[in-house]
Amino acid sequence: MRYILLLCSLFMVFSCSKNTTKTLQKGQWRATLAVQDSLFLPFIFEVKNDSVLSIFNADEVIAVDEVFYKNDSVIIQTPVFEGYIKAKIESDSTLLGHYIKPQLDRVVPFKAKYGNADRFEAKTVDAFNVTGQWETTFSPDTDKASKAKGIFTQQGQKVTGTFRTTTGDYRFLEGIVDGSTLKLSTFDGAHAYLFTAEVTDSTLSGMFYSGNHFKEPFVAKRNETFQLADADTLTFLKPGYDKLSFAFPDEHGNIISLNDEQFKNKVVIVQLMGTWCPNCLDETKYFVEYLKTHPNQNLAFVGLAFEYAKTDEQAFKSISRLKERLGIPYPILLAQTGSTSKKTAQEKLPMLNHVLSYPTAIYIDASGNVRKIHTGFNGPATGEMYTEYKREFESFISELLAEKN
């Protein structure tokens, strides 16, 4: 009898212990992040199983395979980037917690409800149509004003597209036009963006929110012929310099420079980047893809990472994570820790007139001469511009390699 009672007690303890760990219900969830002005940034994710989910932004699908549970809580670690979601599983249909970026000390309130696949809720079936190109100014009428190009496609009330700038793009935006209001959002683990604007047939007037720490106004007007400045003309070698030079450590503590044997007599692409930067991620994915399909012993790549991580150790952990997740075959050196300041970055590369953007790609021929510097990156969210970039990249690399022969 005592044996049976002991077995029953152990079974009850085991069952209670087992039941304390909750998991996410499979299917689609609608999440929101609290930004400023009492607004919420929505995004959709789908739970595939207990350890895999997908985050959706227009045509982008982000596979997340680092999902951890403890008692009644879940941690969702986004790929590559340091940002993660920590939430309590309130019920089978409710999550409540925060989106956290530790190195920047940023915490954004997070909620999610099960079973809703609508990113934004439309309150009216009437809508303006924003399909087309928009000449955009962020922070208009200020000394921080900057130009961008809105590129949108609308089907019914659903809108997809992005804003291109001289330093990159805002990646995959998705939303709706609800009457005369445009709403767009994206969440990729590094950046959480929300755009709201009032729409007329020819103008937009609105606000851009980044997480709960930043916002700025923007205005736009229809302009199908508007073009941004040529990305190949914005950054260049200053007078008095004819070469690029640097010396930064790799993850093993080795100081690497362009004088090293691995770069001698080769065409070299130097990538100014950061592990925290979505545009850099897009560019790096393309470089990795290119190297797989165009292997050439006379071509070399090297990344210079400018990290906001507070220590070198933390920065190298982020670099190692990026290299492992993407299968990056080329070295990534640590150029800067504790800040992503472009002014400080330029001081580390004094031969450049400025560092305007992460990423920036510097093309060096086999004789060591800088042949082109491309500021920013037109990623896959830009559609035809991304296709054109890849075509131009491949053509120019072929030219440089042919010169060596």
N, C-alpha and C positions, 0 to 999 in steps of 0.2 A: 504493500500500500504506500509506504514511504517513497519507494522508487517511482511509482506512478505519479505521486504528488510532485516529486522532484522534476520529472520529465515535463509535467504540465507547467510548472513554474518556469523552467528553462524555455519552453515553447512560448509562453506569454512574454517573457523578457525579450526573446529574439524577435517575436512578432512586433512588439512595441518599438523596438530599436529599428527594425526594418521600415516600419510605417512612418518614422519621423523624417525620412528623406523623401521629399516631394520632387517630382520632375515635371517638366513642361508638357502640356497637352499638345499632341501632334496636330498640325494644321496651321492656318494663318492667324496672325496676331497684328493688331494695329497699335503701334507704339507712339508716344508723344514725349517730347522734351520741352520743358518750360523755358522759354526765352524771355526777352524783355517785353514790356508793355502788355503784360498779362496774356501773351500769345503763346501758342503751342506749335511746335514743329513736328509734323507727323511723318512716320515712315512705316512700311509694311515688312514683316518678316514671317517666314514659314518654318515651323519646326518639323524637320524630317524624322528625327528620332531623338533619343535622349542626349546624344552628343553632337548632333549636326543640325544646323539651321541655315537658312538663306535670307539675306537682306536684299530688298529690291529697290532700285532707283532707275526708272525708265527701262532702258535696255540692259542695264548693268545688274548682274546677279553676283553678290558677294557670298561665297561659301565660307561659313564659320564652322570650324571643327574643334574649337576649344570651348566647350560648355561644361561647367563644373557645378556640382550640387553639394550642399552641406545642410543637413536638416531641412529647414523650410526655405532655404535661399538658393539662388542661382547666380553664377558669375558667367557672363558672356564676353569672352576675350576676342576682340576683332582681329582679323589677320594682319600681320606686319606691324600695325600701329600699336602704341601703348594703351590707347583708350579702351576702357571696358565698361560693361554694365553690371552693376551689382543690385539685385532686387530680391525682395521677399515674395514668395509665391503665396499670395493672400488666399487664393482659391484656384480651382481648375481654370478659371477664366480671367484672373486678375493678377498683375504684377505691379509692385510698387517699390521704387528704389532710386538709383542715381546712375548717371553716365559720368565716369571719372577719368581725368587725365592727370595722373599723379605728379609728373615732373613739372607741370604748369600750375599745380594746386587748383585745378578747376573741377567743380562739382555741379552737375546740372540735374535737376529733378526729372525723374523718368516714370512713366506709367505705361502699361500695356493691357489691352483687353483682347480676349480671344474671339475669333469668329467674324471680325470686320475686315474686309479687304479693300475698303474705300479709303484712299489716302486723305482726301478732303471730301467733306460733305457739301454737296451743292444745294443751295436754298432756292434757286430759281433755274428754270430751263432756258431762259433767255441768256444770251452771251454774245459779247463782242468776239471777233476772231483775231488772234494775234499772230497768225502764221506770217512768217517773213523775217526780214532783218531790221534791227533797231539800233540806231546810233544812240549810245547810252553814255551818260556822265554820272559817275559816283561822286558824292560830296560836291555837288555843283555850287558855284559861287564861293568857293573857299580855296585856300592855297594848297589843299590836299586833293583838288579835283583830278579825276583820272578818267580816261576814255575806255569804253568797252563796246563790244558788238553783240547785241542780243540776237540769237538765232533760234526761232521757235517754229514748231509744227503743231497745229491744233486739229484734232479730230473730234467732232462733237464739242464737248466741253473740256475734254482731256488735252493737256498741253505737255509736250516734252521739248527739250532743247538745252541751251546753256548760254552763258555770257562768256565771250572770248575777250581777253585783254592782251596787252603787249607782253605780259609776264606769264600767261597760261590761260586756263579756263576754269570755270566753276564746276566742271564735271557734270555728271548726269542729273539734270533737274527734271522733276515731274510734278504735275499739279493740274489745276483746272482754272477756267475762267467762269466765275459765278456771277452772272449779270455783268456788272462793270468792274468786278474785282478779280485781279490775277493773283493766284497763290501757287507758289512753287517751293519744293523742298528737296533736300538730299541729306543722307547720312551714310558715311562710309567708315566710321570708326575713328577718323582723324578730324574731320570737319562735320559740323552740323549746321546747315545753311537753310534759312527761310527767307523767301522774298514775298512781299505783298505789295500790290500796286493798284491804283485806280486807272482804268483803261478808257480811252476814247478810240475813235477810228484811227487816230494818228499819233497818239501820245500815251506814255506811261508815266506815272508819278508815284513813287513808293519808297519802301524802306527795306534794307537788307539787314538781316540778323545773323550773327555768327555765334552759336551757342547762346549763353546768357551773359557774355562778357563784352560784346561789341555790337554796334549797329551804326549804319550810315544811310542817308537818303540817296536816292537816285532818280534821275529823270531820263526819258528816252523819247525819240521820235522815229517814225518810220523813215528808213533811208536804205533802199535796196542797193545803192552804189557805194555806201560808206565802207572805207577800208582803214584798218589799223596801220600803224607804222610798220615798216618792214623789220621783222624780227632779227634779220641778219645785219642790221645797221646800228643797233642800239648800244651794243657793247663792243669795245675795240681796244687795241693796244695804244697806250699813250705815246706821244712823240718821245723819242729817245730810247724806246724799247723795240726790239725786234723778235724777242723770244718770250715764251712763258716759262717760268721756273717756280718750283715749290719743293718743299721737303717736309713730309708729314708722316706720322707713324701708322703702321698697320696694326692688326689685332695682336701680333706677336711682338710688338715693340720695335720692329725694324723701321728705320727711317727710309722712306721711298722717295725718289726724285725721278725726273724725266731723264737723268743721266744714267739711270740703271740699265743694265744689259737687256732687260725684258722689253725696253722701249726703243732701243737703239735701231736706227735705220728702218723704223716702222711708221706707218700711219697711225696716229694716236688720237683717240677721242677722250678728252678730259671732261668729266661730268661734275659740275657743281650741284650738289643735291643735299637732301636731308631725309632721314628715315621717317620723319613725321609728315612729309610733304606728299599729298595725293598726286599732284602733277608729276613729281619726281618718280613716284611709283609707276605711273603710266609710261613715262619715258624709259624707265629701267626695264619694264616688261617688254617694251619694244626692242631695246638693245639686246636683251637676252634672246628674244625670238630671232633677231637678225643674226646673231652669232651662231645660233643653231643651224640656220638655213644657209649661211654664207661663211663657213669656216675659212679662215685665211691666216697663215702664220705671219703675214706681213701687216696685220691689223691688230691693234691693241686698244683696250679701254681701261680707264682708271677713274674711280669715283673719289671726289673730295667731299666728305660729309661735314656739314655745318649743323651741329646738334644743340638743342636746348636742354638736353640732359645735364644734370647738375655735376656729374663726375665723369671722368674718362671711362671708368668701369661701366657705368650705366650706359654711356654712349656706345661703347663697343658691344654691349649686350644687344642693343637695338640694331646695330650694324650686322651682327652675327645672325640675328633673327631674320632680318631682311634677306640676307644672302641665302640662308637656309630655305626660307619659304619660296623664294623665286628661283633658286638654283643659279645664282649669279656666279659666273666663272672668273670674273676679273676682280682685282683688288679694290677695296674701298678704304680710303685712308681717313683718319680723323683730323680734320682741319680746324675745328673750333668746337668748344664745349661751353655750355652755360648760356648760350645766346645764339639766335639766328640773325643777329644784326647784319644787314648787308653792308653797312659802313665799316664795321669791324672786319667783315669778310674781305672787303676791298683792300683794307690795310694789310691783310695777309697775302694779297696778290696785287702789289702796288703797280704792276705794269698795266693793269686794266683801268680804264677810265672810271668804271664803277661796276659793282655787282648789283644788277637791277632785279634779278629774279632767281629763284630756285624753281626748276632747274635752269642751268645755262650750260650749253655744250660748246666746247672749244675744239676745233678741228686743226690738227697739226700734221703737216706732211712729213714724208720720210727724211727730209733734210732738217726737220726741227722748226720749220717756219709756221706761224699761225696763219691759216688760210681763211678761216671763217669763224665767227662766234655767233651762235644762235641763242637768243634770249627767249626763255619760256619754252612751252611745249603745247602744241595743238593736239590734245589727246583724243581718244575714241569718241568722246561726247560731241566733238565738233564735226563729225561726219566727213564731208568732202574735204575739209581742211586737213584732217588726219590722214586721209588717203593721199592727198597732195604732198603732205610732209614726208610720208614714207617713200613716195616716188622720188622726191628731190634728194632725200638722204641717201638712198641707194645709188642714185646717179652720181652724186658728188663723191661718195666713197669710192665708187668704181673709177672715177677720174683720178683721184689721188693715188690709188693703187696702180693704175696704168702708168702714171708718171714714174713710179719706182722701177717699173720694168723697162 
